[in-house]
Amino acid sequence: MSIRFTAQARRGMVALTVAAGLALGVAGCGGSGNDAKKPDTSASPSKTSGSQPSAQEGQSQAPLAELTGPDGLLLQITSATRDSGGFLTVNGVMKNDGDKSVAIPVALRGDETEILRHGTSLGGATLVDSTAKKRYYVLRDTDGRPLTTTDFGSLNAGQTLPVFMQFPSPPSTTSEVTLQLPTFASGTIKISG
């Protein structure tokens, strides 16, 4: 299952939910023309906003860390949040701070054979918990695909790309970790949640 499939499935579920709500609204209310059009209007923004939650986060808050990379690339980390499933999701924005188009390095995917088979990704990212002396690697799905942003190529000057990486969650006693990404400088980030 790819990330694109997951986003498409989520959009399909939103459309199905809206359709079911519309059917119930028409059956329960007599279905005036205005009532039938309101769910359609609200469904459109859900489709758009559901596919890029990280972009909104990156624009609304100051970065937790900024990691500089080659050729003017900059990775701004906007959040590092634990969830109840035992995962830590790191969101950010990859930005081309230079004045010309730059290819995002394929080295970001790391060198593990299983990840290499699945194309470009941020699969080489790791979190280091220096207090517990542990290193956490990017999670993978059952087919070995890394749970990160995938399938990217290059960024034009000034262009940004919302990104995410998902890791096993460090213990609740750990409040800071160091994010390491091949070809980029390391950066310390605070964990919330």
C-alpha positions in Angstrom: 0.0 0.0 0.0 1.5 3.3 -1.0 1.0 6.7 0.5 -0.8 7.9 -2.6 -3.2 5.0 -2.2 -3.8 5.9 1.4 -4.6 9.5 0.5 -6.9 8.3 -2.3 -8.6 5.9 0.0 -9.1 8.6 2.6 -10.6 10.9 0.0 -12.9 8.0 -1.1 -14.0 7.5 2.5 -14.8 11.3 2.9 -16.8 11.2 -0.3 -18.7 8.1 0.9 -19.4 9.7 4.3 -20.7 12.9 2.6 -22.8 10.8 0.2 -24.3 8.8 3.1 -24.9 12.0 5.1 -26.6 13.6 2.0 -28.8 10.5 1.5 -29.9 10.7 5.2 -30.4 14.4 5.0 -32.6 14.1 1.9 -34.6 11.2 3.4 -35.1 12.9 6.8 -35.7 16.5 5.7 -37.6 16.2 2.5 -34.5 17.2 0.5 -34.9 20.8 -0.5 -32.5 21.9 -3.3 -30.4 24.1 -1.0 -29.8 21.3 1.5 -28.6 18.9 -1.2 -26.0 21.4 -2.4 -24.4 22.3 1.0 -22.7 18.9 1.5 -21.2 19.0 -2.0 -19.6 22.4 -1.2 -18.1 21.2 2.1 -16.8 17.9 0.5 -14.5 19.8 -2.0 -12.2 21.4 0.6 -11.9 18.1 2.5 -10.5 16.5 -0.6 -7.9 19.2 -1.0 -6.9 19.7 2.6 -6.8 16.0 3.4 -3.9 15.4 1.0 -1.5 18.0 2.4 -1.9 18.5 6.2 1.9 19.1 6.6 1.9 22.2 4.4 -0.6 24.0 6.6 1.4 23.1 9.7 4.7 24.3 8.1 3.2 27.7 7.4 1.4 28.3 10.7 4.2 27.9 13.2 7.9 28.6 13.7 10.2 25.6 13.0 11.5 23.4 15.8 14.7 23.0 13.9 16.3 23.8 10.6 18.7 21.3 8.9 20.8 22.6 6.1 21.5 20.4 3.2 23.4 20.5 -0.1 22.9 23.1 -2.9 20.7 25.4 -0.8 18.2 22.8 0.4 16.7 23.4 3.9 14.6 21.1 6.0 12.4 22.9 8.5 10.9 20.6 11.2 7.5 21.9 12.2 6.3 19.2 14.6 7.4 16.0 16.3 4.3 14.4 17.9 3.7 11.1 19.7 0.4 9.3 19.0 -1.4 6.7 21.0 -0.3 3.9 18.7 3.3 4.2 19.8 4.5 6.2 16.9 6.4 9.5 16.6 5.5 11.6 13.5 7.9 14.3 12.4 6.5 16.9 10.0 8.3 19.5 8.1 8.9 21.4 4.9 11.8 20.8 2.4 12.7 24.1 0.8 15.0 25.2 -2.0 16.6 28.3 -0.5 18.9 28.6 -3.5 18.5 30.5 -6.8 18.3 27.5 -9.2 16.5 24.2 -9.4 17.9 21.5 -7.3 17.5 17.7 -7.4 16.6 16.3 -4.0 19.5 13.8 -3.2 18.6 10.2 -3.6 21.0 9.6 -0.7 18.1 10.7 1.6 16.6 7.2 1.2 19.6 5.6 2.9 21.3 2.5 1.9 19.1 -0.4 3.2 18.3 -2.8 0.4 14.6 -3.1 1.3 14.1 0.7 1.2 16.1 1.1 -2.0 13.6 -1.1 -3.9 10.8 1.5 -3.3 12.3 4.6 -5.0 13.0 8.0 -3.5 12.1 8.7 0.1 13.4 10.0 3.4 14.0 6.4 4.5 17.6 7.2 5.6 16.4 9.4 8.4 17.1 8.4 12.0 16.3 9.8 15.5 19.0 9.6 18.2 18.0 9.5 21.8 21.3 10.4 23.5 19.9 10.0 27.0 18.7 6.4 26.5 21.5 5.8 24.0 19.2 4.5 21.3 18.8 5.1 17.6 15.3 4.9 15.9 14.9 4.2 12.2 12.0 5.1 9.9 9.1 2.7 10.2 8.1 0.5 7.2 4.8 -1.0 6.1 4.3 -4.7 5.5 5.8 -4.4 2.0 8.9 -2.7 3.2 8.0 0.8 2.1 9.3 3.5 4.4 6.6 5.6 6.2 7.9 8.9 4.8 7.2 11.2 2.0 8.1 9.4 -1.3 8.4 10.0 -5.0 9.9 13.4 -5.2 12.4 14.7 -7.7 13.6 18.3 -7.7 12.6 21.7 -6.3 12.7 25.0 -8.2 14.2 28.1 -6.5 12.0 29.1 -3.6 9.7 26.0 -3.9 8.7 24.0 -0.8 7.6 20.4 -0.3 5.7 19.3 2.8 7.4 16.1 4.2 6.8 13.6 7.0 8.7 10.7 8.6 7.3 8.2 11.1 9.4 6.5 13.8 8.8 4.3 16.8 8.1 6.6 19.7 10.9 7.0 22.2 9.9 6.5 25.9 7.8 9.3 27.5 10.8 10.3 29.6 12.5 11.4 26.4 11.7 15.0 25.4 14.4 15.7 22.9 15.9 13.7 20.0 18.4 14.5 17.3 17.2 14.1 13.7 19.8 12.8 11.3 19.3 12.8 7.5 21.9 11.8 5.0 23.6 14.8 3.3 22.0 17.2 5.9 23.3 18.7 9.1 21.8 17.2 12.3 19.2 19.0 14.4 17.8 18.6 17.9 14.0 18.7 18.1 11.6 18.7 21.0 8.8 16.1 21.2 5.3 17.0 22.0 2.6 14.7 23.3 
